[in-house]
């Protein structure tokens, strides 16, 4: 299967779309550069501002218009807070759109392919094996998700849920795999890095 991956927004979204690319490639699927080549689209959306919402909506429509036969999996913060709005986008058949909220994002590849994938399971691959990675020496590594602060002006708590941390073992495993693939630098990313480890009693965080 040929898959075209797109994302909007933060480094966390970038780290997630990179992970999906690796998981798809481990299963033997091809990541393609253009919408016209794809059998399936994956869009990791953003909703931090109204401009981001509009851009996410426009991207989904543009991809469908570029290739009306491809299926579209829409995930990310916009998919979390407004799934029905996405399902009813004008001009896109409902059967072509698959909504995966942020809580189900780790198993998105499994939902597409029907083959079980461990959320953080991957193998060393070439840096130039998927769009946007060619020539990069820096990789984004998701270590934390969600936020417990519940600021009234911020949609993140609604879109991303409560704070959750990956284990040190998972993080180290991913960084080692990325290093084996040729990356020289890993940038740790999350919604609220300062709260890393609080959910499992590690108040020392990432120190």
N, C-alpha and C positions, 0 to 999 in steps of 0.2 A: 504494500500500500504506500502511496505517496502522500506525504503530509506537509502542509504549509503552516508554519507557526508564526504568530504575531503577538505582540504585547504592547501595552501602553502603561505609562506610570513609572513606578519606583524600581529601585534595585531589587527589592524583594520579588516583584513580578518577573524581573529579568532572571533571577536565580531559579524561579519556578519553571519558566519556559525552557531554560537550559536543561533542567533536570528532566523535563518531559522529552526533550530531544534525545537525551542519552538513553532514556528508558525505551523509546521507540526504536532507536538504532540497535540496542541490544537484542530486540526481538526481530531484527532484520528488515524493518521498514525504512523507507527513504525519505529524508527531509529535503524538500524542494524549495527553490528560491522564489518561484512565481506562483500566483494563484491559478493561472491557467493549467499548470502541470498537476495540480493536486486532486486527490480523491477525497481528502478530508482537510478541513481547516481547524486549527485550535487557536482561539483568541483569548488572551489573558487580559481582562479589562481593568479599568480604573474608574473610581467614582469620587475621588478626593475633592473635586470641584465640579461645578456644572459644565465647565468647558471640557473636563475629562469625560463626563457622561456623554456629552454630545459627540466627542471624538470617538468614543467606544461604539456608540450607536452607528455613526457614519462608517467606521471601519468594517463592522459586520455587514452592513448593506453593500459597501463597495466590493467586499470579497465575494458576496453572493452574485452580484451583477457581473463580476469578472469571470465567474465559473458557476453557472446555475446548477450543474449536476453534482457538485461536491457537497458533502455533509459538513455541518459547522458545529463544533463544540465551543460553547461560550462559557468561560469561567471568570473568576476574579471578582472584584468588589462590586462592579455594576451588575453582574449576574447574581450576586448575593442579595442586593437590596431591591432590584427591580426585575425579577425573572419574567413576570407576565408581560412587561413592556417589551422585552426582547422577543418573547414568543410571538408577539403580535406586530412585529415590525412590518410595515407595508411592503408588499412585493416578495416576501420570503415565505415559502410554504412552511407550515408548522412542523411538518414531518422532516424538514431539512435541518432544523435547529435542535440542538441538545444542550440543555442548561446543566452545568455542573457547579454547584455553589462552592464556596471556599472550603467548607468542611469536607467536601468530597474530592477536592482537587488532587490530593495525593494518590488517588486511585483513578484519575481521569484516563490515563493510558490503558489501564485494565478495562475500563468501560468501553473504550473505543475498539480495542483489539480482542477482548474476550479472554486474554491471557493474563494470569495473575502476576502482578509485579509488586515486590516489596517497595514501600514508599520511598526508601532512600537507597535502593539497590541499583548498582550500575557497574560498568566495567570501564577500564581505561580505553579511551578512543582518541582518534586524531582531532586536534583543535579545529582543523578545517573541514570537519565532517558535517557541519550544519551551518546555515546562514548566520552571519554576524560573528562567528567565532574565529574566522580565518585571521591570522596575524595577532590575535589577542594573547597577551601574556597574563592577564588578570581575569580571575573567575569570581563570581559572586556566590557565596555559600550561605544558604538560609539556616540560621541557628535558632531562630525564635519567631513566633507569630502571635498576633493578637495583642491586646492591651487591656489592663484593668483600671485605667484612670477614669474612664467614662466622662471625658470632657464634653460639655454640652454642644460645643461648636464643631466637634469632630465626628465624622461618620465612621471612623475606623473601628470603634468598638462594636458597632452594629455589623459592619461588613466583615470584620476579621475575628470577632469573638474575644473571649478572655485570653490572657497571656498563656502561651504554651512554649516550652523549650524542648529542643532536641537534646539527646544525651551527648556527652562528650565523645563516647565511642562512635556514634553515628557521624558526628562532625569530622572526627579524625579520619574515619573510613573514607568519607567523601573527598576530603582534602588530599589524602594519599592517592586516590584514584585520579583526581585532577592533575596532581603533580606527575603521575606516571603518563598522563596524556600530553604533557609538555607545558602545562601552566606553571608560571614562576611565582605567582602571587595569588592569595585567596583573600577576598574581602568579605568579612563576616557581616551579614545583613539580617534585619528583622524589623518588626514594627516598633518595638521598644527594647533595644539592646540592653539598656540599663537594668531591666527587670529579669534578665536571663537567669534561670536557675531557681527563681523564687517559688515556682510551682512545684519543685521537688526538693525544696529545703536547702538549696545550695546558694546561700546569700553572698558567697564570694564571687558569684557570677562567672565571668569569663577570664578573670585574672589568673 
